[in-house]
Amino acid sequence: MFRVFPRFPWLNSGIVSCSYGRAAARGKPIDSARAVYVPTDKDKRIWRGSWIYEEAHIQICVRSQKNILAVWHVGPDGRYGKGGGGRVPD
């Protein structure tokens, strides 16, 4: 498991790159990864006693551009398409 250091993003990148390099050296390269970030501050919970947090999110790391199949643009108003002129997501 990785330890994340929010104040030192270069250190996070170094740890992940080193781990990926070690996996590749063992003949098991990693193409992509995902991780869940959950704050540890109980004041960030959606409601008291909840296990759902305001700033919880999923981080994705794609090591090779060939693994990106498509990109969806989402405008500031939440609509799909460049400029936000598309349909509203369900």
C-alpha positions in Angstrom: 0.0 0.0 0.0 1.2 3.5 -0.9 1.5 6.3 1.7 0.3 9.6 0.2 2.0 12.8 1.0 -0.3 15.7 -0.1 2.3 18.4 0.5 4.9 16.6 -1.6 3.3 15.5 -4.9 6.8 14.9 -6.4 7.3 12.3 -3.7 4.0 10.6 -4.5 5.0 10.4 -8.2 8.4 9.0 -7.2 6.9 6.3 -5.1 4.5 5.3 -7.8 7.1 5.4 -10.5 9.5 3.3 -8.4 6.8 0.7 -7.7 5.9 0.5 -11.4 9.5 0.1 -12.4 10.0 -2.7 -9.9 6.9 -4.5 -11.3 8.1 -4.1 -14.8 11.5 -5.5 -13.8 9.8 -8.6 -12.5 8.0 -9.0 -15.8 4.6 -7.8 -14.7 4.3 -4.2 -16.0 1.4 -2.1 -14.8 -0.5 -0.2 -17.5 -2.9 1.7 -15.2 -4.1 1.9 -11.6 -6.8 3.4 -9.5 -6.9 4.5 -5.9 -9.6 5.8 -3.6 -8.9 8.9 -1.5 -10.9 9.2 1.7 -10.1 12.1 4.1 -9.5 11.1 7.7 -11.1 14.2 9.2 -14.4 13.1 10.7 -15.7 16.7 10.2 -15.7 16.1 6.4 -18.4 13.4 6.7 -21.6 14.1 4.7 -23.6 13.6 8.0 -22.6 12.6 11.5 -21.7 8.9 11.7 -21.6 8.5 7.9 -18.8 6.8 6.1 -19.3 9.1 3.1 -17.0 12.1 3.0 -17.2 15.4 1.1 -13.7 15.2 -0.5 -13.7 11.4 -1.2 -12.7 10.7 -4.8 -11.0 8.2 -7.1 -7.6 8.9 -8.7 -6.7 7.2 -11.9 -3.1 6.8 -13.3 -2.8 5.7 -16.9 0.8 5.0 -17.8 0.4 4.6 -21.6 -1.6 6.9 -23.9 -2.6 3.9 -26.0 -4.8 2.8 -23.0 -7.0 6.0 -23.3 -9.9 5.0 -25.6 -12.0 8.2 -25.5 -12.3 11.5 -23.7 -15.6 13.1 -22.7 -15.7 16.9 -22.3 -17.9 18.1 -19.4 -18.6 21.8 -19.3 -18.9 23.9 -16.1 -22.7 23.5 -16.1 -22.3 19.6 -16.1 -23.3 19.2 -19.8 -21.3 17.0 -22.1 -19.5 18.4 -25.1 -17.1 21.2 -25.7 -18.5 24.5 -24.4 -21.1 22.7 -22.3 -23.7 22.8 -25.1 -24.5 19.1 -25.0 -27.1 17.1 -23.1 -27.4 17.2 -19.3 -26.2 13.9 -17.7 -28.7 11.7 -16.1 
